[in-house]
Amino acid sequence: MSYSADKIKNICFAGHGGTGKTSLFEHILYAGGVIPRPETVDSGKTVGDSSPEEIKQKNSIHAALANVPWEGRKINIFDSPGSSDFIGDVILSFRASEFALLAVDGRVGVQIETIKLWRNLEDRKKPRGFYITKLDDERADFGKVLEDIKDKFKIDPIPFILPMGQGADYQGVIDILNEKAWFVQGDGGTLEKEGEIPEAYKAETAAAREKLIEAAADGDDALMERYIEKGSLDAAEMHEGLIEALADHKYIPVFAGSALKNSGLFPFLSFAADIAPLPGTAKDTALDKEGKEQEVPMDPAKPLSALVIKTSYDQFSGKLSWIKVITGKLSADSEALNVSENKKERIGKLYTCVGKKLEEVKELAAGDVGIITKAASLKTNDTLTEGEAGLTFLPLRLPEPVHSVAVNAVQKKEEDKLGESLVRAAEEDRTFRYIFNTETKETVISGMGELQINIILDKIRQNQKIEMETHTPRVAYRETISKKASAEYTHKKQTGGHGQYGRVVLDIAPLGRGEGYKFENKIFGGAVPRNYIPGVEKGVAEGMARGTIAQYPVVDVEVAIVDGKYHPVDSSELSFKLASRNAFREAMRQANPALLEPVMNLTVFVEDKYLGDVMSDLSGKRGKILGQDEVGGGIAEIRAEVPQAELLRYSIDLRSITSGTGSFGVAFDHYAPISGRIAEDVIKAAAAFQVKEEEE
């Protein structure tokens, strides 16, 4: 069944791992009549965790999508992973949704991943709310967790739900907006039952309802005037205000319940269908033909435009392209332009889905999310439009990978097959990168953490039967010079016919760090004709490709040819290239050559209790602490400069120090000189690598 744009809602479930998102997702699908019975995560049969790797890990790895028809609306719900290793699928879920629901464990309160996700949502100015889970657990405390949310995020959230008891005394929840009680009927397949609000909770419900009215009054100026004038709002005004104020992100709603007891589900579904923002309240961002950014409102009346938010592969359906329609509508059996590739793409069948189960539809309206199968040219971040190329939507804002390993197939004949599998993995998860480093002669894969990379490699081993080896990647060191020097070299070779002759004199001098390379022709009087100067530059470039210390590329050097000599018959561009290469290397040996190592900008997020241990560890890694800040919620941000060689296993080290709660981002900053024992070790390792390379 297809829905019009004004009947669609898009919601993302997110939060720290283990907070119960997948169970909540499963039981909401059951409450909405989408599945016949709810399954547990341990059973391996949930809609949200359906891939072999998720069933094995008993954790969400990929975003799952399902839709619930409720009160005449279609509610698309994304169940996103909780581990920072799989943040890519959380971000695509945020991009495709107009409302995010952050799950918080009713036993332990706000955890670090939820704080990081909150910051991401703040950057997006995305409407959001909280769902306090597991209230039937004996350690649950709704009031304490609500206070924790207030403290961690410095907000005054608005409860839409009040629990009736908690732990062993948990009876269900009160729907404050609709003034109903929903009572637990038992475990498993019995849904909650509507009833009257118990007398003991009426005063608390009335006070909570006043907070809802105050939040609604913020919907617009007219409502605020009525609220000030009358001291309250009627039901219709309250309803109108809550919709408008949430779309403008003026309040934070809070829900609660116990998914495993099917409690707190109906009130949330009612809110999702009625109050949660419509797609038309949101805007996406695109680039016009001149490369200027402009906002694009979600509008069904305009021509088609859509963004590919995810690519996945199914063993039965093949390639799946997940599409968020921004304007117009996307129809089955039609044609659209892939703006990113400038190719026409035939749209065959369209689908919505419930987990891995596809459901065919005829069209997707503006704001809707669906799937195109077997679209050859489509890839994640591509823009689809109707007619000529116009706007191109901005790509997903994904973080840079923080953990890398080098990988190779044990059997050389399987290298191509491994490469194809890694390319596909990088297409499915855009936070995973695959490159062949021509400098270090290694295939290097990078991602958000050790867990993500191990799962990808295990999947390839199992599906493709490829035996692999992994090791720590080699660091891309550089060489430079410390003083000026000069050298001359004559290349002379006599053969049966024309010989080879070229003589050059080169001056070299150090440049500032990061300036790279400069070449200047200072020949006067025709000692070296101009037509041979390109050969000189090529020779210098070849000389710089392998330095004289450990054969790493040379940087930050200024080179000038100041003199030379040629032969009218035997000289050639090749002769001057060979002469210049050798002259450069000789000059470099005289110029106090030095090794340079890459230094990274590191940003670490840790709980305050781990701050001292993390800073001590960074000092031991030759790190330079640039500063630290409190970001709220008991989380500290540490900024440092650290040599890349010390960070190759940092995701593992940080997980160990912080019991898996810390996270970090890293980006290249500059090259810095190294000497002494560190330089000696680098030179030895480079020599060993060269011997191995020659043997192979």
SULTA-V264502 format. One record per pair of residues at least 12 apart in sequence whose C-alpha atoms are under 6 Angstrom apart, sorted by the first residue. I is the first residue (numbers start at 1). J is the second residue. D is the distance in whole Angstrom. If there is no record, write none. Layout:
i->I j->J d->D
i->I j->J d->D
This chain:
i->1 j->361 d->6
i->4 j->365 d->6
i->5 j->365 d->5
i->5 j->366 d->5
i->5 j->367 d->6
i->7 j->73 d->5
i->8 j->73 d->6
i->8 j->74 d->5
i->9 j->75 d->5
i->9 j->278 d->6
i->10 j->75 d->6
i->10 j->76 d->5
i->10 j->97 d->5
i->10 j->98 d->6
i->11 j->77 d->5
i->11 j->97 d->5
i->11 j->99 d->5
i->11 j->100 d->6
i->12 j->77 d->6
i->12 j->78 d->5
i->12 j->93 d->6
i->12 j->100 d->5
i->13 j->78 d->6
i->13 j->79 d->5
i->13 j->101 d->5
i->14 j->80 d->6
i->14 j->102 d->5
i->15 j->82 d->6
i->15 j->102 d->5
i->15 j->103 d->5
i->15 j->114 d->5
i->16 j->82 d->5
i->16 j->113 d->5
i->16 j->114 d->5
i->17 j->82 d->4
i->17 j->83 d->6
i->19 j->104 d->6
i->19 j->105 d->5
i->22 j->48 d->6
i->24 j->259 d->5
i->26 j->38 d->6
i->28 j->265 d->6
i->32 j->68 d->6
i->47 j->355 d->5
i->48 j->64 d->5
i->60 j->81 d->5
i->61 j->81 d->5
i->63 j->79 d->6
i->63 j->80 d->4
i->63 j->89 d->5
i->64 j->78 d->6
i->64 j->79 d->5
i->64 j->355 d->5
i->65 j->77 d->6
i->65 j->78 d->5
i->65 j->355 d->5
i->66 j->353 d->5
i->66 j->354 d->4
i->66 j->355 d->6
i->73 j->273 d->6
i->85 j->448 d->5
i->85 j->449 d->5
i->85 j->452 d->6
i->88 j->431 d->6
i->92 j->309 d->6
i->99 j->127 d->5
i->99 j->128 d->5
i->100 j->128 d->5
i->101 j->128 d->6
i->101 j->129 d->5
i->101 j->130 d->5
i->102 j->130 d->5
i->103 j->130 d->6
i->103 j->131 d->5
i->104 j->132 d->5
i->105 j->132 d->6
i->105 j->133 d->5
i->106 j->132 d->5
i->106 j->133 d->5
i->106 j->134 d->6
i->106 j->135 d->6
i->106 j->140 d->5
i->106 j->141 d->6
i->107 j->139 d->5
i->107 j->140 d->4
i->109 j->145 d->5
i->127 j->249 d->5
i->129 j->252 d->5
i->129 j->253 d->5
i->129 j->254 d->6
i->130 j->254 d->5
i->131 j->254 d->6
i->131 j->255 d->5
i->131 j->256 d->5
i->132 j->256 d->4
i->133 j->256 d->6
i->133 j->257 d->6
i->133 j->258 d->6
i->134 j->258 d->5
i->135 j->166 d->5
i->135 j->257 d->6
i->135 j->258 d->5
i->136 j->166 d->6
i->136 j->167 d->4
i->136 j->170 d->5
i->137 j->167 d->5
i->138 j->167 d->4
i->138 j->168 d->6
i->140 j->167 d->6
i->152 j->632 d->6
i->152 j->633 d->4
i->157 j->252 d->5
i->157 j->253 d->6
i->158 j->252 d->6
i->158 j->253 d->5
i->158 j->254 d->6
i->159 j->253 d->6
i->159 j->254 d->4
i->160 j->176 d->5
i->160 j->254 d->6
i->160 j->255 d->6
i->161 j->174 d->6
i->161 j->175 d->5
i->161 j->176 d->6
i->161 j->255 d->5
i->162 j->174 d->5
i->171 j->183 d->6
i->171 j->184 d->6
i->172 j->184 d->5
i->172 j->263 d->6
i->175 j->267 d->6
i->176 j->209 d->6
i->180 j->197 d->6
i->181 j->194 d->6
i->181 j->195 d->5
i->181 j->196 d->6
i->181 j->197 d->5
i->182 j->194 d->5
i->187 j->261 d->5
i->191 j->262 d->5
i->192 j->263 d->6
i->213 j->238 d->6
i->216 j->238 d->5
i->216 j->241 d->4
i->216 j->242 d->4
i->217 j->241 d->6
i->218 j->245 d->6
i->219 j->241 d->4
i->219 j->244 d->5
i->219 j->245 d->4
i->243 j->275 d->5
i->247 j->277 d->5
i->279 j->367 d->5
i->280 j->298 d->5
i->283 j->296 d->5
i->283 j->297 d->4
i->283 j->298 d->6
i->284 j->296 d->5
i->285 j->393 d->6
i->286 j->391 d->6
i->286 j->392 d->5
i->286 j->393 d->4
i->286 j->394 d->5
i->287 j->391 d->5
i->287 j->392 d->5
i->288 j->391 d->5
i->298 j->326 d->5
i->298 j->327 d->5
i->299 j->327 d->5
i->300 j->327 d->5
i->300 j->328 d->4
i->300 j->366 d->5
i->301 j->328 d->6
i->302 j->327 d->6
i->302 j->328 d->5
i->303 j->328 d->5
i->304 j->327 d->5
i->304 j->328 d->4
i->304 j->329 d->5
i->304 j->385 d->5
i->304 j->386 d->5
i->305 j->326 d->6
i->305 j->327 d->5
i->305 j->384 d->5
i->305 j->385 d->4
i->306 j->324 d->6
i->306 j->325 d->4
i->306 j->326 d->5
i->306 j->383 d->6
i->306 j->384 d->5
i->307 j->323 d->6
i->307 j->324 d->5
i->307 j->382 d->6
i->307 j->383 d->5
i->308 j->322 d->6
i->308 j->323 d->5
i->308 j->380 d->5
i->308 j->381 d->5
i->308 j->382 d->5
i->309 j->322 d->6
i->309 j->323 d->6
i->309 j->380 d->5
i->309 j->381 d->6
i->310 j->322 d->5
i->310 j->380 d->5
i->311 j->380 d->6
i->311 j->428 d->5
i->312 j->428 d->5
i->319 j->373 d->6
i->319 j->374 d->5
i->320 j->372 d->6
i->320 j->373 d->5
i->321 j->371 d->5
i->321 j->372 d->5
i->322 j->370 d->6
i->322 j->371 d->5
i->323 j->369 d->6
i->323 j->370 d->5
i->323 j->371 d->6
i->324 j->369 d->5
i->325 j->366 d->5
i->325 j->367 d->5
i->325 j->368 d->6
i->326 j->366 d->5
i->326 j->367 d->6
i->327 j->366 d->5
i->328 j->366 d->5
i->329 j->364 d->6
i->329 j->365 d->4
i->329 j->366 d->6
i->330 j->363 d->5
i->330 j->364 d->5
i->331 j->363 d->4
i->332 j->347 d->6
i->332 j->348 d->6
i->332 j->349 d->5
i->332 j->350 d->6
i->332 j->362 d->5
i->332 j->363 d->6
i->333 j->347 d->5
i->333 j->348 d->5
i->334 j->347 d->5
i->335 j->347 d->6
i->336 j->385 d->6
i->336 j->386 d->5
i->337 j->384 d->5
i->337 j->385 d->5
i->338 j->383 d->6
i->338 j->384 d->5
i->339 j->383 d->5
i->339 j->384 d->6
i->339 j->389 d->6
i->340 j->382 d->5
i->340 j->383 d->6
i->350 j->371 d->6
i->350 j->372 d->5
i->351 j->370 d->6
i->351 j->371 d->5
i->352 j->370 d->5
i->381 j->395 d->5
i->401 j->446 d->6
i->401 j->447 d->4
i->401 j->448 d->5
i->402 j->448 d->5
i->403 j->446 d->5
i->403 j->447 d->5
i->403 j->448 d->6
i->403 j->449 d->5
i->404 j->445 d->6
i->404 j->446 d->4
i->405 j->444 d->6
i->405 j->445 d->6
i->405 j->471 d->6
i->405 j->472 d->5
i->405 j->473 d->6
i->406 j->443 d->6
i->406 j->444 d->4
i->406 j->470 d->5
i->406 j->471 d->5
i->406 j->472 d->6
i->406 j->473 d->5
i->407 j->443 d->6
i->407 j->469 d->6
i->407 j->470 d->4
i->408 j->468 d->6
i->408 j->469 d->5
i->409 j->467 d->6
i->409 j->468 d->4
i->410 j->467 d->6
i->410 j->468 d->5
i->431 j->447 d->6
i->432 j->446 d->6
i->432 j->447 d->5
i->433 j->445 d->5
i->433 j->446 d->5
i->477 j->596 d->6
i->477 j->597 d->5
i->478 j->552 d->5
i->478 j->553 d->5
i->478 j->554 d->6
i->478 j->595 d->6
i->478 j->596 d->5
i->479 j->552 d->6
i->479 j->553 d->6
i->479 j->554 d->5
i->479 j->594 d->6
i->479 j->595 d->5
i->479 j->596 d->6
i->480 j->554 d->5
i->480 j->555 d->5
i->480 j->593 d->6
i->480 j->594 d->5
i->481 j->510 d->6
i->481 j->591 d->6
i->481 j->592 d->6
i->481 j->593 d->4
i->481 j->594 d->6
i->482 j->591 d->6
i->482 j->592 d->5
i->483 j->591 d->5
i->484 j->508 d->6
i->484 j->509 d->4
i->484 j->591 d->6
i->485 j->507 d->6
i->485 j->508 d->5
i->485 j->587 d->6
i->485 j->591 d->5
i->486 j->506 d->6
i->486 j->507 d->4
i->486 j->587 d->5
i->487 j->505 d->6
i->487 j->506 d->6
i->487 j->583 d->6
i->487 j->587 d->5
i->488 j->504 d->6
i->488 j->505 d->4
i->488 j->583 d->5
i->489 j->503 d->6
i->489 j->504 d->6
i->489 j->579 d->6
i->489 j->583 d->5
i->490 j->502 d->6
i->490 j->503 d->4
i->490 j->579 d->6
i->491 j->579 d->5
i->498 j->570 d->6
i->499 j->570 d->5
i->500 j->570 d->5
i->500 j->571 d->6
i->500 j->575 d->6
i->501 j->570 d->5
i->501 j->571 d->5
i->501 j->575 d->6
i->502 j->566 d->5
i->502 j->571 d->6
i->502 j->575 d->5
i->502 j->576 d->5
i->503 j->564 d->5
i->503 j->565 d->5
i->504 j->563 d->6
i->504 j->564 d->4
i->505 j->561 d->6
i->505 j->562 d->6
i->505 j->563 d->5
i->505 j->564 d->6
i->506 j->560 d->6
i->506 j->561 d->5
i->506 j->562 d->6
i->507 j->559 d->6
i->507 j->560 d->5
i->508 j->558 d->6
i->508 j->559 d->5
i->509 j->557 d->6
i->509 j->558 d->5
i->510 j->557 d->5
i->511 j->556 d->5
i->511 j->557 d->5
i->515 j->556 d->5
i->516 j->555 d->5
i->516 j->556 d->4
i->517 j->556 d->5
i->517 j->557 d->5
i->517 j->558 d->6
i->518 j->558 d->5
i->519 j->558 d->6
i->519 j->559 d->5
i->519 j->560 d->6
i->520 j->560 d->5
i->521 j->560 d->6
i->521 j->561 d->5
i->522 j->561 d->6
i->522 j->562 d->5
i->523 j->562 d->5
i->523 j->563 d->6
i->527 j->564 d->6
i->527 j->565 d->5
i->528 j->564 d->6
i->528 j->565 d->6
i->532 j->573 d->5
i->535 j->573 d->5
i->535 j->576 d->6
i->535 j->577 d->5
i->536 j->576 d->5
i->536 j->577 d->5
i->536 j->580 d->5
i->538 j->577 d->6
i->539 j->577 d->4
i->539 j->578 d->6
i->539 j->580 d->5
i->539 j->581 d->4
i->540 j->580 d->6
i->540 j->581 d->5
i->543 j->581 d->5
i->543 j->585 d->6
i->550 j->683 d->5
i->550 j->686 d->6
i->595 j->673 d->6
i->595 j->674 d->6
i->596 j->671 d->6
i->596 j->672 d->5
i->596 j->673 d->4
i->596 j->674 d->6
i->597 j->671 d->5
i->597 j->672 d->5
i->598 j->643 d->6
i->598 j->644 d->6
i->598 j->670 d->6
i->598 j->671 d->4
i->599 j->642 d->6
i->599 j->643 d->4
i->599 j->644 d->5
i->599 j->669 d->6
i->599 j->670 d->5
i->599 j->671 d->6
i->600 j->641 d->6
i->600 j->642 d->5
i->600 j->643 d->6
i->600 j->644 d->6
i->600 j->667 d->6
i->600 j->668 d->4
i->600 j->669 d->5
i->601 j->641 d->5
i->601 j->666 d->6
i->601 j->667 d->5
i->601 j->669 d->6
i->602 j->639 d->6
i->602 j->640 d->5
i->602 j->641 d->6
i->602 j->665 d->6
i->602 j->666 d->5
i->603 j->638 d->6
i->603 j->639 d->5
i->603 j->664 d->5
i->603 j->665 d->5
i->604 j->637 d->6
i->604 j->638 d->5
i->604 j->663 d->6
i->604 j->664 d->4
i->605 j->636 d->6
i->605 j->637 d->5
i->605 j->662 d->6
i->605 j->663 d->5
i->605 j->664 d->6
i->606 j->635 d->6
i->606 j->636 d->5
i->606 j->662 d->5
i->607 j->634 d->6
i->607 j->635 d->5
i->608 j->634 d->6
i->608 j->635 d->6
i->608 j->636 d->6
i->621 j->646 d->6
i->623 j->641 d->6
i->623 j->642 d->4
i->624 j->640 d->5
i->624 j->641 d->5
i->625 j->640 d->4
i->626 j->639 d->5
i->626 j->640 d->5
i->627 j->639 d->5
